[in-house]
């Protein structure tokens, strides 16, 4: 599911709860948790924190977020081989990431981006969109009443 059908209103509606969750998980001031804040560079998150944040978001929003979902969705139609080669994101993969993670400032994308560095791109808004996509997927998968 793409980000194209996620509105700013939807993001703003869940942002306060996502921000509270992140501030609590990362033991940081709520004022630091802005939509464009990088979880790693601005808020000091470590890889283990991502699991905690996802767990808390799943509980708080009653959604299921499969591990690796952001990268899988970002890859889109590209195969793993088309997306990255030797641990480096390909030009096609980089172009796809820029579209999928359109909330990330363009200057954060660099050529020769290592696949392991993709989480450095994630912002608070990235997680807001992930929650919204999972909410919409759950509604779409629900049997008609």
N, C-alpha and C positions, 0 to 999 in steps of 0.2 A: 504494500500500500504506500502510495507516495505522500509527500508533504503538501501537494498541491491543493488537496481538499481540506486542509486544516486552516481554520481562520484565526486571525489575531484574537478575536473575541473568545474562541475556545481556549486558546493559550492563556489569556488573561484570567479566565474563569478558574483554571486549576493552578495557576502559578502560586498563589499564596500557600496552598497546601503543599505543593512540591517544594517551595522555598523553606517552609517550616521543617519538612522532612529532611532536606539537605543540611540545613543549619544544625539540626539535632544530630544527624548521623556524623557530620564532620566536626562537631563541637566548635562551630564558628559563629560569629555574629550574624544575625538575620539580615542586617543592613548590607553585608558583603555579598549576599546571594541575589545577584541580578540575573536577568534572562541571558545576557551575553557573557556571564562569568564562565571561564573555563574551569571545569571541576578540578583539574590537576594544577594548572598554572596559577589560577587566581584563588582557589579555595583549598588548595593543599591536599586534595584527595589522592589516595594511593589505590592501586588495583584492588586490594581487598575491600576498600570502601565502596567500590562499585557494586559488589555483591550485597553489601549491607543496604545500600541505597535502593537497589532493585527490590530486595526483600521488603523493605519498608513501604515502597511505592505499591507493590503488589497488595500488601495488607491494607494500606490506606485507601486505595482506589478499587479494591476488589477485582484486580485484573491479574492475568498470568503473563509474565514477560520471560519468554525462553532465553536462556543464556546465549550470548552471541547474536541476539536479534538485531541490534543496530547495524553491525557490520554486514550481516546476511542481507538485511533489507537495503543497505547502502549499495551492496554489490549488484542488486537488481538482476537483470538478465545476463550479466557477465558471468562466465564460468570462473572458478577459482584461478585457473591458469591465465585467463584474460585479465583478471582483476589484479593479480600480483605475480611476480616472478622472482624467485630467490629471496622472498621476504620483503621485496620492494614493490610498492604499489605502482602499477603500470600507468602510462599516460591516460589510457582509457579508464582505468580505475580511479585515477585522480579526478578526471572530468566527471565521472559518476558521483564521486564523493562530494564534489563542489555543488552538484545539483541537489543531492539528497540532504546534505548538511548545509542547506542554503542560509541557515542562521549563523554559521561560522564565518567570521570575517575572512575575506579572500587572502589576506596576507599570512594567515596561519597555515595555508596549504603550501607545501614546498615540493619541488621535484625531488625525486629520490626519497620520498616519504616511506619509512619502514612500516610494514603492516602493524607491528607491535606499537607504533606511535599513534595509531588512529585514535585511541581513547583520549589522547592529549587534545584532540579537536573538540571533544564533547563539551557542550555548554549546558547550563541549566535548561535552556529552551529545548535542547536536544532531548532531554528526559521528559519535558512537558509533552513534546510531540510523540514520544514513544508511548506514553500513557494514553494519549488521545487515540493513537492508532490502535492500541490494544482494546480500548473501550469500544471503538467503532467495529473492530473485528468481532468482538463478543456479541454486539448487537446484531451484526450481520449473520452470525452463526446460530443465533438463538432461533428455536422453532417458532413459527408464527403462532400467535395467541388465538 
